[in-house]
Amino acid sequence: MNEIPVAVRGRMARGQDAAAMLGFLECHLWRRTVADAALVEFCAAHLAAGTLRGGLIEEVHNRTDEPVLLSAVGASAFVTDDAIAEFLSGERPMGALDMLLKAGRGEGGILARESDIAAGNAGAGLNLLVIGFAHRYENPEDPRCRALLARAIGHFVEAHSGFLLRQAAREDPEPIATVLISSGMREIRRYRLGDLEFAVTHRRRDDALPIFPDSITAQIFAHAPPIIRFSSAQRALLELASEGLTDEDIASAMAISINTVKRTWKLIYERVEERAPQVIGVRQAGPSQGRGAERRRHLLSYLKQHPQELRPFG
């Protein structure tokens, strides 16, 4: 059997992915069971609302009868000032997981609400806490692992670019921690947990740390305000379209009709033509065969370069 994947792809986790996301992190990072039905339901609701962010890296194999393989998972959230301060000052291992478990038990003042995220993007900025990242490969020299990590790093940047970050914090096992530190994160402390060594890292927006312009940290801290200002429903549709989903797949993922999808596209194009007509070109008189696909291609290309347009703002 050929085990070399044809493609390594990344996508944002949706509500229905909550159980798989938590189960993967339990197995490959936390190494203990933490998820019950209540936590899965909590994470599903917050993934759907965008107040919890999850990234899934999948491998697609040559054989059509081979299932898509979930090979890496990351989870993060925007948290309150008190929550990130507690994480940074705490001494317990798996402090980021503790914050998630507290939020899941109903303790308030931890996760930022959707309105808080929009206000932070338009104001003083957001506190990003990476709850965990893990992959399935034991040998970091495995060529498949290298391809996987390259895509995972790229997807992490894609998932968090466009937000106005005030500070970011995370804890990672080696050698991932070293990669983040070389990218500009500042080491706070280290600890061992079983056979793994972890490092807690942190960066503020105004820290005078030496980072390369294209480093992971530099890319997620780069920011410009949006111009088009899409609605919440429009952003949700565009995020799915950016992942390559068809209109039929988008309708299924958003639990809306195909007609609603088409109406939303119409409103999206109207807003773009009003606020940034150069993105898709000036409206042409009369029908133009294939112009819809061309407009979509231009718009999605623009959004890839300007991810702030897909973030809540205001």
C-alpha positions in Angstrom: 0.0 0.0 0.0 1.3 3.4 -0.9 1.4 5.5 2.3 2.7 8.7 0.7 -0.1 11.3 0.7 -1.1 13.1 -2.4 -1.8 16.2 -0.5 -1.6 17.8 2.9 -4.4 20.3 3.4 -5.5 22.5 6.2 -9.0 23.7 7.2 -10.7 25.5 10.1 -12.5 23.2 12.5 -16.3 23.5 12.6 -18.7 22.7 15.3 -19.0 19.1 14.2 -15.3 18.6 14.5 -15.1 19.3 18.3 -15.0 15.7 19.4 -12.3 14.8 16.9 -10.3 17.9 17.8 -10.3 17.2 21.5 -9.7 13.5 21.1 -6.6 14.1 18.9 -5.1 16.6 21.4 -5.9 14.1 24.3 -4.0 11.4 22.5 -1.0 13.3 21.1 -0.4 16.2 23.4 -2.3 16.1 26.8 -2.0 12.3 27.1 -5.0 12.2 29.4 -8.7 12.2 29.0 -10.3 15.6 29.7 -13.3 15.7 27.3 -16.7 14.8 28.3 -20.0 15.4 26.6 -20.3 18.9 28.2 -16.9 20.0 27.1 -17.5 18.7 23.5 -20.8 20.6 23.4 -19.1 23.7 24.8 -16.3 23.6 22.2 -18.7 22.8 19.4 -20.7 25.9 20.2 -17.7 28.1 20.4 -16.1 26.8 17.2 -19.4 27.6 15.4 -19.4 31.1 16.9 -15.7 31.7 16.1 -14.8 32.4 19.8 -12.8 29.2 19.8 -10.5 28.5 16.8 -9.4 25.1 15.7 -7.1 24.1 12.8 -7.2 20.6 11.2 -4.4 19.3 9.0 -5.5 16.3 6.9 -3.6 13.9 4.6 -5.3 12.7 1.4 -3.8 9.5 0.0 -3.4 8.1 -3.5 -5.9 5.4 -3.1 -9.5 6.6 -3.4 -10.6 4.0 -0.9 -8.3 5.4 1.8 -10.0 7.7 4.3 -8.8 11.2 4.8 -6.4 11.1 7.7 -6.4 13.7 10.5 -2.7 14.2 11.1 -2.4 17.4 13.1 -4.6 19.6 15.2 -4.3 23.1 16.8 -6.7 25.0 19.0 -6.6 28.6 20.1 -8.8 31.3 21.6 -8.9 35.0 22.2 -9.0 35.5 25.9 -9.5 38.3 28.4 -6.7 40.3 30.0 -7.2 38.5 33.3 -7.1 35.1 31.7 -3.8 35.6 29.8 -2.3 37.2 32.9 -3.3 34.1 35.0 -1.8 31.8 32.3 1.5 33.7 32.2 1.9 33.8 36.0 0.8 30.2 36.7 3.2 27.4 37.4 1.1 24.4 36.7 1.8 22.3 33.6 -0.8 22.5 30.8 -1.9 25.9 31.9 -3.6 26.6 28.5 -5.6 23.4 28.9 -6.6 24.5 32.4 -8.0 27.8 30.9 -10.1 25.8 28.4 -11.4 23.5 31.1 -12.4 26.4 33.4 -14.2 28.1 30.5 -15.9 24.8 29.8 -17.1 24.5 33.4 -18.9 27.8 33.0 -16.3 30.1 34.6 -16.7 33.5 33.1 -14.1 36.1 32.2 -11.9 33.7 30.1 -13.0 33.6 26.5 -13.6 36.8 24.6 -17.1 37.1 23.1 -17.6 37.7 19.4 -18.4 41.4 20.2 -15.2 41.6 22.2 -13.2 40.3 19.2 -14.7 42.8 16.9 -14.0 45.6 19.4 -10.5 44.5 20.0 -9.8 44.4 16.3 -11.0 48.0 16.0 -9.4 49.2 19.2 -6.6 48.1 21.6 -6.1 44.6 20.2 -6.6 41.0 21.2 -5.0 38.4 23.5 -4.3 35.2 21.6 -3.8 32.0 23.7 -2.8 28.9 21.8 -4.4 26.0 23.7 -2.4 23.3 22.0 -0.9 21.9 18.9 0.0 18.2 18.1 0.7 16.0 15.2 0.8 12.2 14.8 4.4 11.6 13.7 6.8 10.3 16.3 9.9 10.8 14.1 10.5 14.5 13.2 12.9 13.4 10.4 10.1 11.6 8.6 9.6 13.4 5.2 5.9 13.2 5.8 6.3 14.9 9.1 8.2 17.8 7.5 5.5 18.3 4.9 2.9 18.2 7.6 4.6 20.7 9.8 5.2 23.1 6.9 1.5 23.0 6.1 0.6 23.3 9.8 2.7 26.4 10.2 1.2 28.0 7.1 -2.3 27.2 8.3 -1.6 28.7 11.8 -0.5 31.9 10.1 -3.6 31.9 7.8 -5.9 31.2 10.7 -4.6 34.1 12.8 -3.5 36.7 10.3 -5.7 39.8 10.0 -6.4 40.1 13.7 -5.0 43.0 15.6 -3.0 41.2 18.3 -1.9 42.9 21.5 -0.2 39.8 22.8 0.1 36.1 22.1 1.0 33.2 24.5 1.3 29.5 24.1 3.1 26.4 25.5 4.6 23.8 23.2 6.7 20.7 23.5 10.2 20.6 21.9 11.2 21.0 19.1 8.1 23.1 18.3 8.9 25.5 21.1 12.4 26.2 19.7 10.8 27.0 16.3 8.5 29.6 17.9 11.3 31.1 20.0 13.5 31.6 16.9 10.5 33.2 15.3 10.3 35.9 17.9 8.4 34.5 20.9 10.0 35.1 24.3 10.5 32.1 26.6 8.8 32.5 30.0 9.5 29.1 31.6 10.1 25.4 30.9 8.8 22.2 32.5 8.9 18.5 31.9 5.9 16.3 31.7 6.7 12.6 31.2 9.2 12.3 28.4 8.3 15.8 26.9 9.9 19.1 27.6 7.6 22.1 27.3 8.2 25.8 27.0 5.8 28.6 27.7 6.3 31.6 25.3 4.9 35.1 25.0 5.1 38.2 22.9 3.6 41.6 23.2 2.9 43.7 20.1 5.3 46.4 21.3 8.1 44.0 22.4 11.4 45.0 20.9 12.4 41.5 19.9 14.5 40.6 16.9 12.1 38.9 14.4 12.5 38.4 10.7 9.8 40.2 8.6 8.5 36.8 7.3 8.7 34.9 10.5 5.6 33.2 12.0 5.4 35.7 14.8 5.9 38.7 12.5 3.2 37.5 10.2 0.5 37.1 12.9 1.3 40.4 14.4 1.1 42.3 11.1 -2.2 44.1 10.7 -4.1 46.6 8.6 -7.8 47.6 9.1 -10.4 46.1 6.7 -11.8 48.2 3.9 -14.8 46.2 2.8 -16.3 45.3 6.2 -18.3 42.2 5.3 -21.2 41.1 7.5 -20.9 38.1 9.8 -22.8 35.8 7.4 -20.7 37.0 4.4 -17.5 36.4 6.3 -18.6 32.9 7.2 -19.4 32.1 3.6 -16.1 33.6 2.3 -14.1 31.6 4.8 -15.6 28.4 3.5 -15.1 29.4 -0.1 -11.5 30.2 0.7 -11.0 26.6 1.8 -12.2 25.5 -1.7 -15.7 24.5 -0.8 -18.3 24.5 -3.6 -21.6 26.4 -3.1 -23.4 23.1 -2.4 -20.8 22.3 0.3 -21.1 25.8 1.7 -24.9 25.4 2.0 -24.4 22.1 3.8 -21.8 23.5 6.2 -23.8 26.6 7.0 -27.1 24.7 7.1 -28.7 27.1 4.6 -30.3 26.7 1.2 -28.4 27.0 -2.0 -30.6 30.0 -2.9 -29.4 31.7 0.3 -25.8 31.0 -0.7 -26.4 32.6 -4.1 -28.1 35.7 -2.5 -25.2 36.1 -0.1 -22.7 36.0 -3.0 -24.8 38.7 -4.7 -24.6 40.9 -1.6 -20.9 40.2 -1.3 -20.2 41.4 -4.8 -22.4 44.5 -4.4 -20.5 45.4 -1.2 -17.1 44.9 -2.9 -18.2 46.9 -6.0 -19.3 49.7 -3.7 -16.2 49.8 -1.4 -13.3 48.3 -3.3 -14.3 48.0 -7.0 -10.7 47.4 -8.1 -10.8 44.0 -6.4 -13.1 42.4 -9.0 -13.2 45.0 -11.7 -15.8 47.5 -12.8 -19.3 46.1 -13.4 -19.8 45.3 -17.0 -23.1 46.0 -18.9 -25.0 42.9 -19.9 -24.3 39.2 -19.1 -20.8 37.9 -19.4 -20.3 34.1 -19.6 -17.9 32.8 -16.9 -17.6 36.3 -15.2 -19.0 34.9 -12.0 -16.2 32.4 -11.6 -13.7 35.1 -12.6 -15.0 37.5 -10.0 -14.9 34.8 -7.4 -11.3 34.0 -8.3 -10.2 37.6 -8.0 -12.0 38.1 -4.7 -10.7 35.0 -3.1 -7.2 35.9 -4.2 -7.6 39.3 -2.7 -8.8 37.9 0.6 -5.8 35.5 0.8 -3.6 38.6 0.7 -5.9 40.7 3.0 -7.1 38.3 5.7 -8.3 41.3 7.8 -11.4 41.5 5.6 -12.5 38.1 7.1 -12.2 39.2 10.7 -14.9 40.9 12.8 -14.3 44.6 13.2 -16.1 47.4 15.0 
